[in-house]
Amino acid sequence: MSTTTFYLVRHGETMGNRIRRFQTYDTPLSDRGREQAARAGERLAAEGPFHALYSSDLARTMETAQAIGARLGMAPVPHPAFRELDTGDLKGSLYTEVDARTPGFLENWITAGGVTRMPGAAGESSTDVYHRTAAAFDALALRHAGERIAVVSHGWALSLLLAYLHGWDHITHFSKQTVRLENTAVTIIEVDAGNHRRCLLLGCTAHLAGVANPPPAADAAGSV
């Protein structure tokens, strides 16, 4: 029975993560984030040959995927379905700025499971991201049956994808923030020919041993 193995990787640290900012499409990695991405590449290269490498097409994920791809000997394929939840009109704002303008908005939105779309025409809900990442994952599992592939994505997007893969209620899962993936955390999922899924590893950052920690104000779950 052929088994498809997914390595799901969150992008490296950005300055937006460090200062808690709703990030734009073009946010680059910090120096620390580049080191994290290089370490992630070393880790994946040591774990066997890969057949494909996909990435959200946003700058921070593509930069991470390019560092990983340099070690795997392949170029990442941009895949917009693995983008982060679009925060609409909040993009570019600090969390503290949003709280000052609309006190309690973000806390209440998360507590409610992110079921309403973020403000603005492009804004998404947790349900939007849940469905698009799930559909993309299932399509790749069919396309790459029996292969080993890597996917670089984002904190909230991967958390919602994991809710799908584990059969969790994504709204409750999102409201409790039960999976908080650090930068370049690696999660391994196996999918067999019967589409049964098994999580072998969840949010591992062993490859970051020795990488300098960010200042105390940083939040590992960071900004999106």
C-alpha positions in Angstrom: 0.0 0.0 0.0 1.6 3.3 -1.1 1.9 6.0 1.5 2.2 9.7 0.8 4.3 11.7 3.3 3.8 15.4 3.8 6.2 17.7 5.6 4.3 20.8 6.6 6.6 23.7 7.5 5.7 27.1 8.9 7.7 30.0 7.4 10.8 31.5 9.2 10.5 34.5 11.5 9.8 37.9 10.2 10.1 41.3 12.0 6.3 41.3 11.8 6.2 38.2 14.0 8.6 39.8 16.4 6.6 43.0 16.9 3.1 41.4 16.3 2.0 43.0 13.1 -0.7 41.8 10.7 1.7 41.3 7.8 1.4 42.2 4.1 2.1 40.0 1.1 5.7 41.1 0.8 7.0 40.7 4.3 10.6 39.3 4.2 12.3 37.1 6.7 14.4 38.5 9.5 18.1 37.4 9.8 16.9 35.0 12.4 14.2 33.7 10.1 16.8 33.1 7.4 18.8 31.0 9.7 15.7 29.1 10.8 14.9 28.4 7.1 18.4 27.2 6.4 18.2 24.9 9.4 14.9 23.5 8.2 16.4 22.9 4.8 19.2 20.9 6.4 16.7 18.9 8.4 14.6 17.9 5.4 17.6 17.1 3.3 18.8 14.7 5.9 15.4 12.9 6.1 15.4 11.5 2.6 14.7 12.5 -1.0 11.7 14.7 -1.8 9.6 14.6 -4.9 8.0 18.0 -4.7 8.2 21.3 -2.8 5.2 23.6 -2.6 4.8 27.0 -0.9 2.3 29.7 -0.3 3.2 32.4 -2.8 3.6 35.1 -0.1 7.2 36.5 0.3 7.9 35.1 3.7 6.9 31.6 2.7 8.6 31.6 -0.7 11.9 32.9 0.9 11.7 30.0 3.4 10.9 27.5 0.7 13.7 28.7 -1.5 16.2 28.1 1.4 14.7 24.6 1.9 14.7 24.0 -1.9 18.4 24.9 -2.1 19.2 21.9 0.1 16.7 19.6 -1.6 17.9 20.5 -5.1 14.5 21.8 -6.3 12.7 25.0 -6.8 9.5 25.6 -4.8 6.2 25.7 -6.7 4.0 28.6 -5.6 0.6 27.5 -4.4 -1.8 30.4 -3.4 -4.2 28.0 -1.6 -1.7 27.7 1.2 -1.6 31.4 1.9 -2.3 32.8 5.4 -5.8 33.9 6.4 -6.2 37.2 4.7 -6.7 39.9 7.4 -8.1 42.4 4.9 -8.0 46.0 6.0 -5.9 45.1 9.1 -2.8 44.2 7.0 0.1 46.4 8.0 -1.4 47.2 11.4 0.2 46.3 14.8 -2.0 44.3 17.1 -1.8 47.1 19.6 -3.0 49.6 17.0 -6.0 47.4 16.2 -6.8 47.0 19.9 -6.6 50.8 20.4 -9.0 51.5 17.5 -11.4 48.7 18.3 -10.9 47.4 21.8 -11.4 43.7 22.2 -12.0 43.1 18.5 -9.2 40.6 17.9 -9.7 38.7 21.2 -13.5 38.4 20.6 -12.9 37.3 16.9 -10.6 34.5 18.0 -12.8 33.5 20.9 -15.7 33.2 18.4 -13.6 30.9 16.2 -12.8 33.4 13.5 -16.2 32.7 11.9 -16.7 36.2 10.6 -14.6 37.5 7.8 -11.9 40.1 8.5 -12.9 43.6 7.5 -12.4 44.6 3.9 -13.2 43.0 0.5 -10.2 40.6 0.7 -10.8 39.6 4.4 -11.3 35.9 5.1 -12.7 33.8 7.9 -11.3 30.7 9.5 -13.8 28.6 7.6 -12.6 30.1 4.3 -9.0 29.0 5.1 -10.1 25.6 6.4 -11.8 24.7 3.2 -9.1 26.0 0.8 -6.2 24.4 2.6 -8.1 21.1 2.9 -8.9 21.0 -0.8 -5.3 21.8 -1.7 -4.0 19.1 0.6 -6.3 16.4 -0.8 -5.4 17.4 -4.4 -1.7 17.1 -3.7 -2.2 13.8 -1.9 -3.8 12.4 -5.1 -1.2 14.0 -7.4 1.8 12.7 -5.4 0.5 9.3 -4.2 3.3 7.3 -2.7 5.7 10.3 -2.7 7.3 12.6 -0.2 6.5 16.3 -0.5 7.1 19.4 1.5 4.6 22.3 1.9 5.6 25.7 3.4 2.7 27.7 4.8 1.7 29.9 7.7 0.7 29.6 11.4 -3.1 30.0 11.2 -3.4 28.3 7.8 -1.5 25.2 9.0 -3.4 25.1 12.2 -6.7 25.0 10.3 -5.4 22.4 7.9 -4.4 20.3 10.9 -7.9 20.6 12.2 -9.1 19.1 8.9 -6.5 16.3 8.9 -7.4 15.3 12.5 -11.1 15.6 12.1 -11.4 18.3 14.7 -14.1 21.0 14.7 -12.2 23.8 13.2 -14.2 26.6 14.9 -13.6 25.2 18.4 -10.0 24.5 17.5 -9.4 28.0 16.3 -11.1 29.6 19.2 -8.9 27.8 21.7 -5.7 28.2 19.6 -4.9 24.6 20.5 -2.1 24.3 17.9 0.4 27.1 18.0 3.2 26.4 15.5 6.6 28.2 16.0 8.5 29.5 13.0 9.8 26.7 10.8 8.1 24.1 13.0 7.9 20.8 11.1 4.8 18.5 11.1 4.7 15.2 9.3 1.5 13.6 8.0 1.2 10.3 6.3 -1.7 9.5 4.0 -2.3 5.9 2.8 -4.0 4.6 -0.3 -7.3 4.5 1.6 -7.0 8.2 2.5 -6.4 7.4 6.2 -4.2 10.1 7.8 -1.7 9.7 10.5 0.3 12.5 12.3 3.8 11.3 12.9 5.2 14.6 14.3 3.6 17.8 15.3 5.3 21.2 15.4 8.8 20.0 16.0 11.6 22.6 16.1 14.5 20.4 17.1 16.5 21.7 14.1 16.5 25.2 15.8 18.7 24.1 18.7 21.3 26.8 19.2 19.5 29.5 17.2 19.4 32.7 19.2 16.0 33.5 20.8 14.1 36.7 19.9 13.7 39.5 22.4 11.2 38.8 25.2 8.4 40.8 23.6 8.2 38.3 20.7 5.4 35.8 20.5 6.3 32.5 18.9 2.8 32.1 17.5 3.5 35.6 16.2 1.6 37.7 13.7 0.0 36.2 10.7 
